[in-house]
Amino acid sequence: LVPMVEEAWRSFHAGDFADAVERGLLAGPVGFVVATRAATVYAAHLEEDPVRRLSILREAVESAAALLRLAPNWANAWYAHGAALVRYSQHLSVVKALSQGLGSKVRDSLHRALQLEPGHAGAHVVLGVYNAEVIDKVGAMVGGLTYGVRKEAVVDHFEAARALHPQSPVVLAEYAQSSLMVLEGARSGRAHALCAEATACQPVDALERLHQELTIKKKGLE
């Protein structure tokens, strides 16, 4: 199974997400992480049909949840579940997702990933996004009291991710977008600086290239 999973990850990093999903699923449970990540990235960044996008993300969430029942001590499985839930919530509508109780599932999955692997940069990024999205939609007070999110947590998680991967367009681009949501008066300057850093990086795979291209398109952030 190892060669099958390795080939799936090669396809993922090369940007052939459909092939990564197919190879990952063929490998069985050990390939569910790469399959879920590939499906999530494809749906969030490339799928144009909103109905199909939600369907793919829902299947990714279900696949990751099934893996958690088999491998509850695998940090990447918890991360894949949390990341898929965040993207699903964004495209469903964050407010609707929160009303369905998905917020606590996102938080719990990502916290578990960090408990198992404290240096998991991806989990820090998605937790930063989660805190920012909730604050942006319901406000800092309601977000803090009801969902346990904080503005400081946005910065803390992204700074942790940046310390682990300082030249990652993914970290920097997501940090820029989240800064726009929660950093009030200073947000524009911080976001522009982070965007400049993101566009100056050398992407190492398709996911980083997608984030860099998106950042360039949004370089007129206000």
C-alpha positions in Angstrom: 0.0 0.0 0.0 2.9 2.4 0.6 3.7 2.9 -3.1 0.0 3.6 -3.8 -0.2 6.3 -1.1 3.1 7.8 -2.2 1.8 8.1 -5.7 -1.4 9.6 -4.4 0.6 12.3 -2.6 2.7 12.9 -5.7 -0.5 13.6 -7.7 -1.7 15.9 -4.9 1.4 18.0 -4.9 1.4 18.1 -8.7 -2.1 19.4 -8.7 -3.8 16.3 -10.2 -6.4 16.2 -7.4 -8.8 13.8 -9.1 -6.0 11.2 -9.5 -4.9 11.8 -5.9 -8.5 11.0 -4.7 -8.7 7.9 -6.9 -5.4 6.5 -5.8 -6.0 7.4 -2.1 -9.3 5.6 -2.1 -7.9 2.6 -3.8 -5.3 2.3 -1.0 -8.1 1.9 1.6 -8.2 3.7 4.9 -4.5 4.4 4.9 -5.1 6.6 1.8 -8.2 8.4 3.1 -6.1 11.4 4.4 -4.7 12.2 1.0 -8.0 11.5 -0.7 -9.8 13.8 1.7 -7.2 16.6 1.4 -7.3 16.4 -2.4 -11.1 16.5 -2.6 -11.2 19.4 -0.2 -8.6 21.4 -2.0 -10.2 20.7 -5.4 -13.7 21.7 -4.2 -12.6 24.8 -2.3 -10.4 26.2 -5.0 -11.3 24.8 -8.4 -14.9 23.4 -8.5 -17.2 26.1 -10.1 -20.6 24.4 -9.6 -21.7 25.4 -6.0 -24.0 22.3 -5.7 -21.3 19.9 -6.7 -18.7 21.8 -4.5 -20.9 21.3 -1.4 -21.4 17.6 -2.3 -17.7 17.0 -2.7 -16.9 18.7 0.6 -19.7 16.8 2.4 -18.2 13.5 1.1 -14.8 14.6 2.2 -16.1 15.3 5.7 -17.8 11.9 5.9 -14.7 10.1 4.6 -12.5 11.8 7.2 -15.0 11.0 10.0 -15.0 7.3 9.0 -11.2 7.3 9.2 -11.3 8.8 12.7 -13.3 5.8 13.9 -10.5 3.6 12.6 -7.5 5.7 13.5 -8.3 8.0 16.4 -4.6 8.7 17.2 -3.6 9.9 13.7 -3.0 13.6 13.8 -3.4 14.0 10.1 -6.8 12.3 10.1 -8.1 14.9 12.7 -6.6 17.7 10.6 -8.1 16.4 7.4 -11.5 16.2 9.1 -11.2 19.8 10.6 -10.0 21.2 7.3 -12.8 19.6 5.3 -15.4 20.9 7.9 -14.1 24.4 7.7 -14.3 24.5 3.9 -17.7 22.9 4.0 -18.9 25.5 6.5 -17.6 28.4 4.5 -19.5 27.3 1.4 -22.6 26.2 3.2 -22.5 29.5 5.2 -20.6 29.9 8.4 -23.7 31.0 10.4 -25.7 28.0 9.1 -22.8 25.7 10.0 -22.6 27.1 13.5 -26.3 26.6 14.0 -25.9 23.0 13.0 -23.2 22.5 15.6 -20.3 22.1 13.2 -18.2 24.8 14.9 -17.5 22.7 17.9 -16.6 19.7 15.7 -14.1 21.9 13.8 -12.5 23.1 17.0 -12.4 19.7 18.6 -10.8 18.0 15.6 -8.1 20.6 15.2 -7.3 20.7 18.9 -7.0 17.0 18.9 -4.6 17.2 15.9 -2.4 19.6 17.8 -2.5 17.5 20.9 -1.2 14.6 18.9 1.2 16.7 16.9 1.9 20.2 18.4 4.0 21.2 15.4 1.2 20.6 12.9 1.3 23.9 10.9 -1.8 23.0 8.9 -3.9 22.6 12.0 -2.7 26.0 13.3 -3.7 27.6 10.0 -7.2 26.1 10.0 -7.8 27.0 13.6 -6.7 30.6 12.8 -9.2 30.6 9.9 -11.9 29.2 12.1 -11.5 31.8 14.8 -11.5 34.6 12.2 -14.5 33.3 10.4 -16.6 33.0 13.5 -15.6 36.4 14.8 -16.4 37.9 11.4 -19.8 36.4 11.3 -21.1 36.7 14.9 -18.8 39.2 16.5 -16.0 38.9 19.1 -18.3 38.9 22.1 -20.8 36.3 20.9 -18.0 34.3 19.3 -16.1 34.2 22.6 -19.0 33.4 24.8 -20.6 30.8 22.6 -17.8 29.3 20.5 -14.7 30.0 22.5 -13.0 32.0 19.8 -10.7 35.0 20.3 -9.0 37.6 18.1 -5.7 36.8 19.9 -6.1 33.1 18.9 -6.1 34.1 15.2 -2.7 35.8 15.6 -1.4 33.1 17.9 -2.2 30.2 15.5 -0.9 32.0 12.4 2.3 33.1 14.1 2.8 29.5 15.2 2.2 28.3 11.6 4.5 31.0 10.2 7.3 30.0 12.7 7.0 26.4 11.4 6.7 27.4 7.7 7.9 31.0 7.2 8.0 30.8 3.4 4.6 29.1 2.8 2.1 31.0 0.6 -0.7 29.0 2.2 0.1 30.3 5.7 0.7 33.9 4.5 -2.3 34.1 2.2 -4.7 32.7 4.9 -3.2 34.9 7.5 -3.8 38.0 5.3 -7.4 37.1 4.7 -8.0 36.3 8.3 -6.3 39.6 9.3 -8.8 41.5 7.2 -11.6 39.9 9.2 -10.5 40.6 12.7 -7.7 43.2 13.1 -9.8 46.3 12.7 -7.9 49.5 12.0 -4.6 47.8 11.4 -6.0 45.1 9.2 -5.3 46.6 5.8 -1.7 47.3 6.4 -1.1 43.9 7.9 -3.0 42.1 5.1 -1.0 44.0 2.4 2.3 43.1 4.1 1.4 39.5 4.3 0.2 39.4 0.7 3.5 40.9 -0.4 5.3 38.1 1.5 3.0 35.4 0.0 3.6 36.6 -3.6 7.4 36.8 -3.1 7.6 33.1 -2.0 8.6 30.3 -4.2 5.6 27.8 -4.2 6.7 24.2 -3.8 3.5 22.5 -4.9 0.1 23.0 -6.5 -1.6 24.0 -3.3 0.9 26.7 -2.6 0.7 27.9 -6.2 -3.1 28.1 -5.9 -2.9 30.3 -2.8 -0.3 32.5 -4.4 -2.4 33.0 -7.5 -5.4 33.8 -5.4 -3.4 36.3 -3.4 -2.2 38.0 -6.6 -5.8 38.3 -7.8 -6.7 39.9 -4.4 -3.7 42.2 -4.2 -6.1 45.2 -4.2 -7.4 44.2 -0.7 -9.0 47.0 1.2 
